[in-house]
């Protein structure tokens, strides 16, 4: 038997059986509530999963629609056209189907999810509210009844009557609540039958409508499907016939490959390995090239191409052949080699290697070569690079050409030129007869050939620019010490180099600093240039594993030379002990942070300059001459600011740094300069902006705005501060009212600058 009906008359009796019936009804409504909640959750999951399916189907359809078949030849058959268009048809079919699915999801939300949630919240929720009210009234009535029954009969009559009336009111409220609750329970039990099932009916109607739409789409697609099957079958049949012909042709070529080798009566083509000679101790290398020989003009076109490296094409080099002879194995321990004499390169012999004996005979026949020669042929001579006037002229010429024509070329010095062209250019430029060529004006040589020739010249010198003798001394500071002490040590070592070496090293590193200044365009940062030029400018006399492990330190030395070029080559190093210890330790960021946090609060106003005049005889701290020059924040040498890796710290004598850097012609009066390094924040009093005054004579002079250069990177910790990298230039720099800080403009924004992070220009 199902639930017992709840009679209204039983509400007055409130018997135990009546209470059991109410509990059964309540349990059923609780079960219904849990069912609807779980069904709603599963419905949401179903909708989300269907949406994900729809998104995947649409992406699949998009992929189908965007792809197109490429075909061999200059035309397609009708079958191929239909096959080519089939993917777009499939994509359109899926998109239509997913549009119907989206409509189904919207309908399910409106017809199933919302009605179920509404029933649960409104009707089941109201039943719970009535239940709480019924239980509350029950408690109140029976509590008052017990008090009444426990009241003494000796009480006065008015008190007893008042108690009777109070209990009667409670009883009426309880019975009304009981009647309403019984009515609500039975109403919801009957309502849930259609309130729950009707949305489910709408849900299935929506699902069936979707499937019916799919059926209609399938019927419409059926005609196209049958036609496409015919197109596919026709194409497959033609493929089988074509494939048999191709296999037959391949079989014939396998049996007699030489008959099919010559594809053109006017040229011959194939792969050859070309010997590229390098200066000692690197020896030579063999580069695989695809060669085309034009018989009538006797021109050999050589194109670099290696299938193993992704099949990327390189540059094409063309030479005119004078003669071709066989290379004997007693002069070169390789088989199938030919020596080619080149018309436009007198006394230059190009050695190439064929792939086999048959391939060798093919090329000999094509080039009209002689079968054998007993004499030993002279190979290309090694480059005789010297650090003389001709060599220095070549360096200047190359640098001028690179900075004029290709300073912004991406991968400058990393992208190498063709080896044969590089050697030809270098041989030409170190020959006194032809060294007057202006590479900046000549279009015969591209920039990468010039950069490669410059590097080759520096590597071909009998001794590297930084000499074998000083190699270990240059490496030592790179392995230890702080950046500042490294700069000082390298500064001293550079001035121990021979004069010519130092001159050329200065030319090269100044040029590399210009290259690094354009790193946003050419992508060659100081660190990248250090990697390229580390082994070029310095190397050990003996090649050992230990020397190879020092490559990274060579890079650091070169980075310092580039970053600190102006300081290192601008003047001889000072022997003053005080200067030597000035920058042994870089400032730490921590003290800047503490100073920023502990300074007195002030209103930031870039337009106001507060100045106090003091006596010119005021005692000032010792001056500190900071000559740290601009560098790259991407290099190894500047990333590690000290041994512990901490960034800059505010100097105790930061006021002195400013005063010592001021030019004599700045127009700032003596009293102002004295204030810069001796006035205390407590003694500052405001004066008219743009003027300096004393209480005695009210004399006014204009204050010249300064420029400053960042010597350490800084990240702003407050909206009023500026963030900057090493080398940033600040304009309109003035003293801030906050001690230890300046105010300046960087990239159009004015803000605060830590005083000891910059040099005044």
Secondary structure, 3 states (H helix, E strand, C coil): CCCCCCCCHHHHHCCHHHHHHHHHHHHHHHHHHHHHHHHHHHHHHHHHHHHHHHHHHHHHHHHHHHCCCCCCCCCCCHHHHHHHHHHHHHHHHHHHHHHHHHHHHHHHHHHHHHHHHHHHHHHHHHHHHHHHHHHHHHHHHHHHHHHHHCCCCCCCHHHHHHHHHHHHHHHHHHHHHHHHHHHHHHHHHHHHHHHHHHHHHHHHHHHHHHHHHHHHHHHHHHHHHHHHHHHHHHHHHHHHHHHHHHHHHHHHHHHCHHHHCCCCCCEEEEEEEEEEECCCCCCEEEEEEEEEEECCCCEEEEEEEEHHHCCEEEEEEEEEEEEEEECCCCCCCCCCEEEEEECCCCCCEEEEECCCHHHHHHHHHHHCCECCCCCCCCCCCCCCCCCCHHHHHHHHHHHHHHHHHCCCCCCCCCCCCCHHHHHHHHHHHCCCCCCCCCCCCCCCCCHHHHHHHHHHHHHHCCCCCCCCCCHHHHHHHHHCCCHHHHHHHHHHHHCCCCHHHHHHHHHHHHHHHHHHHCHHHHCCCHHHHHHHHHHHHCCCCCCCHHHHHCHHHHHHHHHHHHHCHHHHHHCCCCCCHHHHCCCCCCCEHHHHHHHHHHCCCCCCCCCCCCCCCCCCCCCCCCCCCCCCCCCCCCCHHHHCCCCCCCCECCCCCHHHHHHHHCCCCCCCCHHHHHHHHHCCHHHCCCCCCCCCCCCCCCCCCCCCCEEEEECCCECCCCCCECCECCCCEEEEEEECCCCCEEEEEECCEEEEEEHHHEEEC
